């Protein structure tokens, strides 16, 4: 199946520092069924999860970040198709580089309105 997880990155100080202290929710996912990979479904899975889980749980969070393995071109491309932009590499577990991908909700959806801490993307 498809496994997903989303949490505020502030819960992980080292990761938060690596992504520049953005007010963001971190997205992690895996498509574990071989028949579902390589078929262009990744962006659809990402958007469905954002729409049904992340945005209702964190309606004013300005950014969503994901950091797949730097060599995982398929995942990076799926994130780009879902509206994320690449922002460089960050250190991952065991010093294995990850590619930081950021979704700027205001850029995609306009002003979120209301209070919220919005910080610039480097």
C-alpha positions as CSV (number, residue, x, y, z in Angstrom):
1,X,0.0,0.0,0.0
2,X,0.9,3.6,0.4
3,X,2.2,4.8,3.8
4,X,2.1,8.4,4.8
5,X,3.0,10.5,7.8
6,X,2.9,14.3,8.5
7,X,4.1,16.1,11.6
8,X,5.1,19.7,12.4
9,X,8.8,19.9,11.8
10,X,9.1,22.0,15.0
11,X,8.8,18.6,16.8
12,X,12.2,17.7,15.3
13,X,14.7,20.5,16.2
14,X,17.6,19.1,14.0
15,X,15.4,18.7,11.0
16,X,13.8,22.1,11.6
17,X,17.2,23.7,11.7
18,X,18.3,21.9,8.5
19,X,15.3,23.3,6.6
20,X,15.9,26.8,7.9
21,X,13.3,27.0,10.7
22,X,10.3,27.2,8.3
23,X,6.9,27.0,9.9
24,X,6.1,23.8,8.2
25,X,4.6,20.3,8.3
26,X,6.9,17.6,7.1
27,X,5.6,15.0,4.8
28,X,7.0,11.4,4.5
29,X,5.5,8.8,2.3
30,X,6.3,5.5,0.6
31,X,4.6,3.5,-2.1
32,X,5.2,-0.1,-1.2
33,X,3.4,-1.9,-4.0
34,X,5.6,-2.4,-7.0
35,X,2.6,-2.3,-9.4
36,X,1.8,1.3,-8.2
37,X,5.2,2.7,-8.8
38,X,6.3,4.3,-12.1
39,X,2.8,4.9,-13.2
40,X,2.5,8.6,-12.4
41,X,0.3,8.1,-9.4
42,X,2.7,9.7,-6.9
43,X,1.5,13.3,-7.4
44,X,-2.1,12.1,-7.0
45,X,-1.3,10.3,-3.7
46,X,0.6,13.3,-2.4
47,X,-2.3,15.7,-3.2
48,X,-5.0,13.4,-1.8
49,X,-3.0,13.2,1.4
50,X,-2.4,16.9,1.6
51,X,-6.1,17.7,0.9
52,X,-7.6,15.0,3.2
53,X,-5.2,15.0,6.1
54,X,-2.5,17.7,6.2
55,X,-4.5,20.8,5.3
56,X,-7.5,20.0,7.6
57,X,-5.2,19.2,10.5
58,X,-3.0,22.3,9.9
59,X,-5.2,24.8,8.1
60,X,-2.8,27.8,8.4
61,X,0.6,26.1,8.0
62,X,2.4,28.1,5.3
63,X,4.8,25.4,4.1
64,X,4.9,21.6,3.6
65,X,8.3,20.0,3.2
66,X,9.5,16.7,2.1
67,X,13.0,15.4,1.9
68,X,13.5,12.2,-0.2
69,X,16.8,10.6,-0.7
70,X,18.8,12.9,-3.0
71,X,19.1,10.1,-5.6
72,X,15.3,9.3,-5.6
73,X,14.5,11.0,-8.9
74,X,11.0,9.5,-9.1
75,X,10.0,10.8,-5.7
76,X,11.5,14.3,-6.4
77,X,9.7,14.5,-9.7
78,X,6.4,13.4,-8.1
79,X,6.8,16.2,-5.5
80,X,7.6,18.7,-8.3
81,X,4.4,17.7,-10.2
82,X,2.5,18.2,-6.9
83,X,3.8,21.8,-6.7
84,X,6.8,21.4,-4.5
85,X,10.1,23.1,-5.5
86,X,13.6,21.8,-4.9
87,X,15.6,23.9,-2.3
88,X,18.9,22.1,-2.2
89,X,20.3,19.2,-0.2
90,X,20.2,18.7,3.5
91,X,21.9,16.1,5.6
92,X,19.9,13.0,6.2
93,X,20.4,10.0,8.5
94,X,23.9,8.7,8.6
95,X,25.0,11.8,6.6
96,X,23.1,10.5,3.6
97,X,22.0,13.6,1.6
98,X,18.3,14.3,1.1
99,X,16.8,16.7,-1.4
100,X,14.7,19.4,0.3
101,X,11.4,20.0,-1.5
102,X,9.0,22.8,-0.3
103,X,5.4,23.5,-1.1
104,X,4.6,27.2,-0.5
105,X,0.9,27.2,0.1
106,X,0.5,30.9,-0.5
107,X,2.2,30.6,-3.9
108,X,-0.2,27.9,-4.9
109,X,-3.4,29.0,-3.1
110,X,-2.9,32.7,-2.3
111,X,-3.0,34.3,1.1
112,X,-4.0,31.8,3.8
113,X,-5.4,34.7,6.0
114,X,-5.4,34.9,9.7
115,X,-2.5,34.7,12.1
116,X,0.4,32.6,11.1
117,X,4.1,32.7,11.2
118,X,5.4,33.0,7.7
119,X,9.1,33.0,7.1
120,X,11.0,33.4,3.9
121,X,12.3,30.5,1.9
122,X,16.1,30.7,1.3
